[in-house]
């Protein structure tokens, strides 16, 4: 009986450690961000999902799906296509997540611009 209980404890502990280590990447979540664009600061909502999908939403830009979300430790990158006053603009994001903060930049045809924000 002791061997069975001991075995169950080891199995339970192994499962708990495995679940904790296999959690979602640090960037997964909904983020309130501010983009520092050539036209001024623009608040936006960024949603990053564990499956590599997500979305970007901002006044004047509407809702844009994002694709190719890649996580590497605390680094995150993805691409978004937005409609900027009738013109399609591809934004390529690279950044870092530290706790509940995200910082990075969008690269675009008009140059790079900073992005920072916090988890909502």
C-alpha positions in Angstrom: 0.0 0.0 0.0 2.9 2.4 0.8 4.4 1.7 -2.6 1.1 2.5 -4.3 0.7 5.8 -2.4 4.3 6.7 -3.0 3.9 6.0 -6.7 0.8 8.1 -6.9 2.5 11.0 -5.1 5.4 10.9 -7.6 3.0 10.7 -10.5 0.9 13.7 -9.2 4.0 15.8 -8.6 5.3 15.0 -12.1 2.0 16.0 -13.7 2.0 19.3 -11.7 5.5 20.2 -12.8 4.7 19.2 -16.4 1.6 21.4 -16.5 3.4 24.4 -15.0 6.3 24.1 -17.5 3.9 23.7 -20.4 1.9 26.9 -19.9 1.2 29.4 -22.6 4.0 31.7 -23.9 4.5 34.9 -22.0 3.0 37.0 -24.8 -0.4 35.3 -24.9 -3.2 37.7 -23.9 -4.9 41.0 -24.6 -2.7 44.0 -24.5 -3.5 47.7 -24.4 -0.8 49.3 -26.5 0.2 52.7 -27.8 1.8 52.9 -31.2 4.1 55.9 -31.8 3.3 56.5 -35.5 4.6 59.3 -37.8 1.1 60.8 -37.5 1.1 60.8 -33.7 0.4 58.3 -30.9 -2.3 55.8 -31.6 -3.9 53.6 -28.8 -4.7 50.1 -29.9 -5.7 46.7 -28.6 -3.5 43.7 -29.4 -4.7 40.1 -28.9 -2.1 37.3 -29.1 -3.2 33.7 -29.0 -1.2 30.6 -28.2 -2.1 29.1 -31.6 -0.3 31.8 -33.6 -3.3 33.9 -34.4 -4.6 37.2 -33.0 -5.9 40.6 -33.9 -5.1 44.3 -33.8 -7.8 46.9 -33.3 -7.4 50.7 -33.3 -9.6 53.7 -34.0 -9.3 54.7 -37.6 -7.7 51.4 -38.5 -10.6 49.1 -37.6 -9.9 45.4 -36.8 -7.0 43.6 -38.5 -6.2 39.9 -38.1 -2.6 39.1 -37.3 -0.8 36.1 -38.5 2.4 34.1 -38.0 2.7 34.9 -34.3 6.0 33.4 -33.1 7.1 33.0 -29.6 10.8 32.5 -28.5 11.2 32.8 -24.8 10.1 36.4 -24.0 10.3 37.5 -27.7 7.3 37.8 -29.9 6.9 38.6 -33.6 4.0 38.7 -36.0 2.6 40.4 -39.1 -0.6 42.4 -39.6 -2.2 43.9 -42.7 -4.1 47.1 -41.9 -6.2 49.4 -44.1 -4.7 52.8 -43.7 -7.2 55.1 -45.5 -7.7 52.8 -48.4 -4.1 51.6 -48.6 -3.0 48.2 -47.4 -0.1 48.5 -45.0 1.9 45.5 -43.8 3.2 45.9 -40.2 5.9 43.5 -38.9 6.2 43.4 -35.2 9.1 42.4 -33.1 9.2 42.8 -29.3 9.7 41.6 -25.8 7.4 40.7 -23.0 8.4 41.2 -19.4 5.7 40.2 -17.0 2.7 42.3 -17.9 4.6 44.8 -20.2 5.2 44.6 -23.9 7.7 46.7 -25.8 8.8 46.6 -29.4 8.4 48.1 -32.8 6.4 47.8 -36.0 8.4 47.8 -39.2 6.6 49.3 -42.2 7.1 50.8 -45.6 7.2 54.2 -43.9 9.9 53.2 -41.4 9.8 51.6 -37.9 7.7 53.0 -35.0 7.6 52.1 -31.4 5.0 50.1 -29.5 4.6 49.7 -25.8 1.8 48.6 -23.5 0.5 46.4 -20.7 -1.6 43.3 -20.4 -5.3 44.1 -19.8 
